[in-house]
Amino acid sequence: MGLWSWITGWFRKKKDPPPVSLVLLLREHRHLEPAMLSPIVERVFDVVLSQADDAQDFVVGEADLPTFVIRANERMWLVHHFDRPYFDDLEEVLASVRDLRLRYALSEHNAWLSVDALGDEFPEDPYPAIGKLAAELLDDNCVAVYSPATDRI
C-alpha cells in the first residue's frame, strides 16, 4: 500500500474523528511543490530543512501528487492540495447553508488546500501551528476557511 492510499484510508474511516485541520477553499487549484513549501515551513516553524536521509526536519512529496508530508520540531503535518471541491456532496452542503455569503463562497470554490496535524502525539494544541502555516499559504484565491473538527466555515 502506497503512502497516499494509507493517508486517504486513514482519514476516510467513518469511525475516526475529523482531522485536526484547516481547509482553504479555493477558486482555482494552487500548484505546490516541495521547493515552494520548504521556505515557508522553515519560516513558520523556525527550522532548517534537509534532504539528508537522516534529516530531522523535512518536506517530502512530489509536485504531481496531492499530499506533502512535513516534519518540523518533532511534529508531523500534511499539506493537501486538490483541484476539485472539498465536499463530495457540495449541492447538499449548499442547500443546508442559510447565510447567502457563505453559500456563495462555497459555490465559488473549485479546489482546496489543507494543513493537517498528523498523529495524536501533540503535547500542545496543534491549531496555532496549523493556523500559522495555513496563513502563509493563504492568498486572494481563497474564498473561505473550513474547520472539519468544528464543521464551521
C-alpha positions as CSV (number, residue, x, y, z in Angstrom):
1,M,0.0,0.0,0.0
2,G,1.4,3.4,-1.0
3,L,1.6,6.4,1.3
4,W,-1.3,8.2,-0.4
5,S,-3.5,5.1,-0.1
6,W,-2.7,4.9,3.6
7,I,-3.3,8.6,4.2
8,T,-6.7,8.7,2.5
9,G,-7.8,5.4,4.1
10,W,-6.8,6.7,7.5
11,F,-8.8,10.0,7.1
12,R,-11.8,8.4,5.4
13,K,-12.7,5.9,8.0
14,K,-16.1,6.9,9.3
15,K,-15.4,5.9,12.9
16,D,-12.3,8.2,13.1
17,P,-12.8,11.7,14.3
18,P,-12.4,14.5,11.7
19,P,-8.8,15.6,11.0
20,V,-7.2,18.3,13.1
21,S,-7.1,20.5,10.1
22,L,-7.9,23.8,8.4
23,V,-9.1,23.7,4.9
24,L,-8.6,26.6,2.5
25,L,-11.5,26.6,-0.1
26,L,-10.0,28.0,-3.3
27,R,-11.5,29.4,-6.5
28,E,-8.7,27.7,-8.5
29,H,-6.2,25.0,-7.9
30,R,-2.9,26.1,-6.4
31,H,0.1,24.3,-7.6
32,L,2.6,23.3,-4.9
33,E,5.9,21.6,-4.8
34,P,8.5,21.0,-2.1
35,A,10.7,23.8,-3.3
36,M,7.8,26.3,-2.8
37,L,6.7,24.8,0.5
38,S,10.2,24.4,2.1
39,P,11.0,28.1,2.8
40,I,7.5,28.7,4.2
41,V,7.9,25.7,6.6
42,E,11.4,27.0,7.6
43,R,10.0,30.4,8.4
44,V,6.8,29.2,10.2
45,F,8.5,26.5,12.3
46,D,11.9,28.2,12.6
47,V,13.8,25.2,11.4
48,V,16.4,24.4,8.7
49,L,15.1,21.6,6.4
50,S,17.4,19.0,5.0
51,Q,17.2,16.4,2.2
52,A,19.6,14.0,4.0
53,D,18.3,10.5,4.7
54,D,18.6,11.1,8.5
55,A,17.0,14.6,8.4
56,Q,15.0,15.6,11.5
57,D,13.1,18.3,9.7
58,F,11.9,17.9,6.1
59,V,9.3,18.3,3.4
60,V,8.6,15.3,1.2
61,G,6.3,14.9,-1.7
62,E,6.2,15.3,-5.4
63,A,4.6,18.2,-7.4
64,D,2.3,15.8,-9.3
65,L,0.9,14.2,-6.1
66,P,-1.7,15.9,-3.9
67,T,0.0,15.5,-0.5
68,F,3.2,16.6,1.2
69,V,4.5,15.3,4.5
70,I,6.2,17.8,6.7
71,R,8.3,17.0,9.8
72,A,9.2,20.0,11.9
73,N,10.1,20.3,15.6
74,E,9.3,16.7,16.2
75,R,5.8,17.1,14.8
76,M,4.3,15.7,11.6
77,W,2.0,17.7,9.3
78,L,0.3,17.1,6.0
79,V,-0.5,19.6,3.3
80,H,-3.0,18.5,0.7
81,H,-3.9,20.3,-2.5
82,F,-6.7,19.1,-4.8
83,D,-8.3,20.5,-7.9
84,R,-11.9,19.6,-7.0
85,P,-14.4,20.8,-4.5
86,Y,-13.7,19.8,-0.9
87,F,-17.2,18.4,-0.3
88,D,-18.3,15.3,-2.2
89,D,-21.9,16.3,-1.8
90,L,-21.5,20.1,-2.5
91,E,-25.1,20.6,-3.6
92,E,-26.4,19.1,-0.4
93,V,-24.0,21.3,1.6
94,L,-25.1,24.4,-0.3
95,A,-28.7,23.6,0.4
96,S,-28.0,23.4,4.1
97,V,-26.3,26.8,4.3
98,R,-28.6,29.7,5.2
99,D,-26.1,32.5,5.0
100,L,-26.0,33.8,1.4
101,R,-22.4,35.0,1.7
102,L,-21.3,31.6,2.9
103,R,-23.4,29.8,0.3
104,Y,-21.8,32.0,-2.5
105,A,-18.3,31.4,-1.2
106,L,-18.9,27.6,-1.1
107,S,-20.3,27.6,-4.6
108,E,-17.3,29.6,-5.9
109,H,-14.7,27.0,-4.6
110,N,-13.4,24.6,-7.2
111,A,-10.3,23.4,-5.3
112,W,-8.9,23.2,-1.8
113,L,-5.7,23.1,0.2
114,S,-5.4,21.9,3.8
115,V,-2.9,21.8,6.6
116,D,-3.4,18.8,8.9
117,A,-1.7,17.7,12.1
118,L,-0.6,14.1,11.7
119,G,-0.7,11.7,14.7
120,D,-2.0,12.0,18.2
121,E,1.2,12.9,20.0
122,F,0.9,16.7,20.3
123,P,1.6,17.8,23.8
124,E,0.2,21.3,22.9
125,D,-2.8,22.4,20.9
126,P,-1.8,22.0,17.2
127,Y,-4.2,24.7,15.9
128,P,-1.9,27.7,16.4
129,A,0.8,26.0,14.2
130,I,-1.8,24.8,11.7
131,G,-3.2,28.4,11.5
132,K,0.3,29.9,11.1
133,L,1.2,27.6,8.2
134,A,-2.3,27.9,6.6
135,A,-2.0,31.8,6.8
136,E,1.3,31.6,4.9
137,L,-0.4,29.7,2.2
138,L,-3.4,32.0,2.1
139,D,-4.0,34.4,-0.8
140,D,-6.9,36.1,-2.6
141,N,-7.7,32.8,-4.3
142,C,-9.2,31.6,-1.0
143,V,-13.0,32.1,-0.6
144,A,-13.4,30.6,2.8
145,V,-11.7,28.6,5.5
146,Y,-13.3,25.4,6.9
147,S,-12.6,23.5,10.1
148,P,-13.6,19.9,9.8
149,A,-13.4,19.4,13.6
150,T,-16.0,22.0,14.3
151,D,-17.8,21.8,11.0
152,R,-17.6,25.6,10.8
153,I,-16.7,27.9,7.8
